[in-house]
Amino acid sequence: MASKSPETEDAAGLSDWLRLTLIPGIGGESQRKLLAAFGLPHHVFAAGHLAQRQIIASKADLLTEAHSAALNEKIAAALIWAEKPDCHLITLVDKRYPPQLLEIPDPPTLLYVRGNPAALSRPGIAMVGSRNATPQGCKVAEDFARTLADSGFAIISGLALGIDAAAHSGALTSRTRQAENTIAVIGTGADRLYPARNQALAQRIVEHGAIVSEFPLGTPAIAANFPRRNRVISGLARGVLVVEAATESGSLITARLAGEQGREVFAIPGSIHSPFSKGCHRLIRQGAKLVESAQDILEELTGAYPAAPTPVPLSAPDAVATGAESRVLAQLGHDVCTLDELALRTALPADALLALLLNLELEGQIAPLPGNRYQRIYGKK
């Protein structure tokens, strides 16, 4: 359980920060302009309407809502939330505010954090990818996350299904479990969880890292909030690794933001036939660094961080297959393959082929995919 820092602001100071960030229509850009002009939030509210209008012009009238009954209720609720164990409000002037996030052009004015705020200041690597990831993609994400966490990095992702969840899970199995190994940046209020299926994973993250949001408590999952969330994922990180991504994936937004923020961008290549590889291949064509192991990332960052242990091999399965199973695996190859195509390649009767595929699935060497397709799983432990 993370203890409350004696350096945090008192309730009155936090009330002013909450008031500034909760006024409807006063977004991050206007908040930063007001703070740059007047200083702390209580100076903003004491400045007077004419002075405020000189800074944010057409939006100054919105400040009249700063002391409404509805806003006061939200402030009171947030202060009560922050009194709970492992719940924290971190402002721009709080010494716990992550310094790397201050480097981006649009840092959040206020962060809602569950877990240990110290996790936010650790050297981090973001890992993102498809929500509908392949089993192999999830396995790769887990392996990379575990190795990178073993090497001293916090793994940052968005708590989504697929690659995000696999990255968090891999970090949580790191040998350095006593440390703050993973950070989830979410696009809802910190008191909400999306998707609900990740409830157990979220609790483990709170215990061994942090969940962070810039959105007010009670904020539901709204599509427009996730690109804003993505800039925080990349902003907290030293670099961003894209594991699997289609050409329209939100992961490419995170990668673009990372480049604009001066972060390193890495991508894992895949099959030319897989739609989940096309986004990664596009990034590589645009200058992202192609990586085949966690060591490739660590070598890029050796100027600031310790060397890594031997990376997890991803080129060969560990399980020993029978002769017939080996034949099926060889014909399956590296790409996703349909049942009909595999039957043609192996020339096996349908019942014999299905029996072999079932055995290989139970052994964890292949995974079934929708549409009677199969994929080989590499790096099985």
C-alpha positions in Angstrom: 0.0 0.0 0.0 1.4 3.4 -1.0 1.5 5.9 1.8 0.3 9.5 1.5 3.2 11.8 0.9 3.7 14.7 3.4 4.6 16.9 0.4 1.2 16.7 -1.1 -1.1 19.7 -1.0 -3.7 20.2 1.7 -7.4 19.8 0.9 -7.9 23.5 0.2 -5.1 23.5 -2.4 -6.4 20.4 -4.0 -9.9 21.9 -4.1 -8.7 24.7 -6.2 -6.9 22.3 -8.6 -10.0 20.2 -8.9 -12.2 23.3 -9.4 -10.0 24.4 -12.3 -10.0 21.0 -14.0 -13.7 20.3 -13.5 -15.2 23.5 -15.0 -17.1 22.4 -18.1 -15.6 23.7 -21.3 -12.2 24.7 -19.8 -9.9 22.2 -21.3 -6.2 21.5 -20.8 -5.0 24.2 -23.1 -7.0 26.9 -21.3 -6.0 25.6 -17.9 -2.3 25.8 -18.9 -2.7 29.3 -20.2 -4.4 30.5 -17.0 -1.8 28.8 -14.8 1.1 30.3 -16.9 -0.5 33.8 -16.5 -1.5 33.8 -12.9 0.3 31.0 -11.1 -1.5 28.6 -8.8 -5.3 27.9 -9.3 -6.4 30.1 -6.3 -4.6 33.0 -8.1 -6.5 32.2 -11.3 -9.9 32.5 -9.5 -8.7 35.7 -7.7 -7.6 37.4 -10.9 -11.0 38.8 -11.8 -13.0 38.5 -15.0 -11.3 41.2 -17.0 -7.9 39.7 -16.4 -9.1 36.2 -17.2 -10.7 37.4 -20.5 -7.3 38.7 -21.6 -5.9 35.1 -21.3 -8.7 32.9 -22.6 -11.0 35.4 -24.2 -14.2 33.6 -25.4 -14.0 31.0 -22.6 -13.6 33.3 -19.7 -17.4 33.4 -19.1 -17.2 29.7 -18.3 -15.3 30.4 -15.1 -18.5 31.7 -13.6 -19.4 28.0 -13.1 -16.4 27.5 -10.8 -18.5 27.7 -7.6 -21.7 26.1 -8.7 -23.3 23.6 -6.4 -22.8 20.7 -8.9 -19.1 21.5 -9.1 -18.7 21.7 -5.3 -20.3 18.2 -5.1 -17.8 16.8 -7.6 -14.9 18.4 -5.7 -16.1 16.9 -2.4 -16.5 13.5 -3.9 -12.9 13.6 -5.3 -11.4 14.6 -2.0 -13.2 11.8 -0.3 -11.9 9.4 -2.9 -8.4 10.6 -2.4 -8.6 9.8 1.3 -8.9 6.1 0.5 -5.8 3.8 0.7 -3.9 3.8 -2.6 -5.9 6.7 -4.1 -4.0 9.9 -4.9 -4.5 13.3 -6.6 -1.3 14.6 -8.2 -1.1 18.1 -9.5 1.4 19.7 -11.8 3.3 21.2 -8.8 3.3 18.0 -6.8 6.8 16.6 -6.4 5.3 13.2 -7.3 4.3 14.4 -10.7 6.2 12.3 -13.3 9.0 14.5 -14.7 9.0 12.9 -18.1 5.3 13.9 -18.5 6.3 17.5 -18.0 8.3 17.3 -21.2 5.3 16.8 -23.5 3.5 19.9 -24.9 0.2 19.1 -23.2 0.7 17.5 -19.8 -2.4 16.8 -17.8 -3.1 19.4 -15.1 -4.2 16.8 -12.6 -3.7 13.0 -12.3 -5.9 10.5 -10.5 -3.7 7.6 -9.4 -4.5 4.2 -7.8 -1.6 2.3 -6.5 1.9 3.6 -6.0 2.6 7.1 -7.5 6.3 6.3 -7.4 5.7 4.0 -10.3 5.0 7.0 -12.6 8.6 8.3 -12.3 10.3 5.0 -13.1 12.0 4.6 -16.5 9.3 3.1 -18.6 8.6 1.4 -22.0 5.1 1.5 -23.4 3.7 -1.6 -25.2 0.6 -1.3 -27.3 -1.2 -3.3 -30.0 -4.4 -4.9 -31.2 -7.3 -5.6 -28.9 -8.1 -8.6 -31.1 -4.6 -9.9 -30.9 -3.5 -13.3 -32.1 -2.4 -15.9 -29.5 1.2 -15.6 -30.8 1.0 -11.8 -30.5 -0.1 -12.1 -26.8 2.7 -14.5 -26.1 5.3 -12.2 -27.7 3.9 -9.3 -25.7 4.2 -11.2 -22.4 7.7 -12.4 -23.1 9.0 -8.9 -24.1 7.2 -7.3 -21.1 8.7 -9.8 -18.6 12.3 -9.4 -20.0 12.0 -5.6 -20.0 10.6 -5.5 -16.5 13.4 -7.8 -15.4 15.8 -5.2 -16.8 14.4 -2.4 -14.7 11.7 -0.9 -16.8 8.1 -0.2 -15.9 5.8 -1.5 -18.6 3.2 1.1 -19.6 0.0 0.2 -21.5 -3.7 1.0 -21.6 -5.4 -2.0 -19.8 -7.3 -2.9 -23.0 -7.9 -6.5 -24.1 -5.3 -8.2 -26.3 -1.8 -6.8 -26.4 -2.3 -4.3 -23.5 -3.5 -7.0 -21.1 -0.7 -9.4 -22.2 2.0 -6.7 -21.6 0.7 -5.9 -18.1 0.5 -9.6 -17.3 4.0 -10.3 -18.5 5.4 -7.4 -16.4 3.6 -8.8 -13.3 5.4 -12.1 -13.7 8.8 -10.4 -13.6 11.4 -11.6 -11.2 11.4 -8.0 -9.7 7.8 -8.4 -8.4 8.6 -6.3 -5.3 9.0 -3.2 -7.6 6.4 -1.1 -9.4 6.5 -3.1 -12.6 3.6 -1.9 -14.6 1.4 1.2 -15.2 -2.0 1.3 -16.8 -3.2 4.6 -18.3 -6.9 4.5 -18.7 -9.4 6.5 -20.7 -12.2 6.5 -18.0 -12.4 7.9 -14.5 -10.0 6.2 -12.1 -13.1 4.8 -10.2 -14.3 3.0 -13.3 -12.8 0.1 -15.2 -13.0 -0.6 -18.9 -13.2 -3.3 -20.0 -14.8 -5.0 -17.0 -13.2 -8.3 -17.9 -9.8 -6.9 -16.7 -11.0 -6.3 -13.1 -8.7 -8.9 -11.6 -5.7 -7.7 -13.7 -6.4 -4.1 -12.6 -6.3 -5.1 -8.9 -2.9 -6.8 -9.5 -1.7 -3.6 -11.2 -2.7 -1.5 -8.2 -0.8 -3.8 -5.9 2.4 -3.9 -8.1 2.3 -0.5 -9.9 -0.3 2.1 -10.7 -3.4 2.9 -12.6 -3.6 6.5 -13.8 -6.2 8.8 -15.4 -6.5 12.4 -16.1 -10.3 12.2 -16.5 -12.6 13.2 -13.6 -14.1 10.4 -11.5 -17.2 8.9 -13.0 -16.1 9.5 -16.6 -17.4 6.6 -18.8 -15.6 5.0 -21.7 -16.0 7.6 -24.5 -14.2 7.0 -27.8 -12.8 10.6 -28.0 -11.0 10.1 -24.7 -8.7 7.3 -25.8 -6.5 9.4 -28.1 -5.9 11.7 -25.2 -5.1 8.7 -23.0 -2.6 7.6 -25.7 -0.5 10.7 -25.4 0.0 10.0 -21.7 1.0 6.4 -22.4 3.8 7.6 -24.7 4.6 10.6 -22.6 5.4 8.5 -19.5 7.6 6.2 -21.6 11.2 6.3 -22.9 10.0 4.4 -25.9 6.9 2.8 -27.4 6.8 -0.8 -28.7 4.0 -1.8 -31.1 3.5 -5.6 -31.1 0.6 -6.1 -33.4 -1.5 -3.5 -35.2 -3.8 -3.2 -38.1 -3.5 -0.2 -40.4 -6.4 1.6 -38.6 -5.3 0.7 -35.1 -5.3 3.2 -32.3 -1.8 1.9 -31.5 -0.5 3.9 -34.5 -1.8 7.0 -32.9 0.3 6.2 -29.8 3.3 5.6 -32.0 2.8 8.9 -33.9 2.4 10.8 -30.6 5.6 9.1 -29.3 7.5 10.4 -32.3 6.2 13.9 -31.8 7.2 13.8 -28.2 10.7 12.7 -29.0 10.3 9.1 -27.8 11.8 6.1 -29.6 9.4 4.0 -31.6 9.8 0.2 -32.0 7.8 -2.3 -34.0 7.8 -6.1 -34.3 7.4 -7.3 -37.8 5.2 -10.2 -38.8 3.7 -12.1 -41.7 3.0 -10.2 -44.8 -0.3 -12.0 -44.9 -1.5 -11.0 -41.4 -3.6 -7.8 -41.1 -2.2 -7.4 -37.6 1.3 -7.0 -39.1 0.4 -4.3 -41.6 0.4 -1.5 -39.0 3.8 -2.5 -37.7 5.2 -2.7 -41.2 3.9 0.8 -42.0 5.7 2.1 -38.9 8.9 0.4 -39.9 8.7 2.0 -43.4 8.2 5.3 -41.7 11.4 4.9 -39.5 10.4 2.9 -36.5 13.1 0.5 -35.3 12.5 -3.1 -36.2 13.0 -5.4 -33.2 13.1 -9.1 -32.9 13.9 -9.4 -29.2 13.8 -7.3 -26.1 17.6 -7.0 -26.3 17.2 -4.9 -29.5 15.2 -2.3 -27.4 17.6 -2.4 -24.5 20.6 -1.9 -26.8 18.9 1.3 -28.0 18.7 2.5 -24.4 22.0 1.4 -22.9 23.1 4.9 -22.4 20.7 5.4 -19.6 19.7 2.0 -18.3 21.3 -1.3 -17.3 22.0 -4.1 -19.7 19.4 -6.8 -20.1 19.6 -10.5 -19.3 19.5 -12.9 -22.2 16.3 -12.2 -24.2 13.6 -14.8 -24.5 14.0 -16.7 -27.7 11.0 -16.4 -30.1 12.3 -18.5 -33.0 11.6 -22.1 -31.9 9.1 -24.0 -29.8 10.4 -25.9 -26.7 7.9 -28.7 -26.8 8.9 -31.9 -28.6 6.4 -33.0 -31.2 5.8 -36.5 -32.5 6.7 -37.4 -36.1 3.2 -36.8 -37.4 2.8 -33.6 -35.3 6.1 -32.3 -36.6 4.9 -32.8 -40.1 1.8 -30.7 -39.4 3.8 -28.0 -37.7 6.3 -27.9 -40.6 3.4 -27.5 -43.1 1.7 -24.9 -40.9 4.8 -22.7 -41.0 4.9 -19.2 -39.6 1.7 -17.8 -41.1 -2.0 -18.4 -40.2 -3.3 -21.3 -42.2 -6.9 -22.5 -42.9 -7.9 -26.1 -42.1 -8.5 -26.8 -45.8 -5.2 -25.5 -46.9 -3.4 -27.5 -44.2 -5.2 -30.6 -45.3 -3.9 -30.0 -48.9 -0.4 -29.4 -47.6 -0.2 -32.5 -45.4 -2.3 -34.9 -47.6 -3.7 -36.3 -44.3 -7.3 -37.5 -43.9 -9.6 -35.0 -42.2 -10.1 -37.1 -39.1 -6.4 -37.7 -38.6 -5.5 -34.1 -39.2 -8.1 -32.9 -36.7 -6.8 -35.3 -34.1 -3.3 -34.1 -34.5 -4.4 -30.5 -34.4 -6.3 -31.2 -31.1 -3.2 -32.7 -29.6 -1.0 -29.8 -30.7 -3.6 -27.4 -29.2 -3.6 -29.2 -25.9 0.2 -29.1 -25.8 0.1 -25.3 -26.4 2.0 -25.5 -29.7 -0.8 -24.1 -31.9 -3.9 -22.0 -31.3 -7.2 -22.1 -33.2 -8.5 -18.9 -34.7 -11.9 -17.9 -36.0 -12.8 -19.3 -39.5 -11.2 -22.7 -39.1 -7.7 -21.2 -39.0 -4.7 -22.2 -37.0 -1.5 -20.4 -35.8 1.7 -21.9 -34.5 2.8 -20.6 -31.0 6.5 -20.0 -30.6 8.5 -19.6 -27.4 6.4 -22.0 -25.4 7.6 -22.6 -21.9 
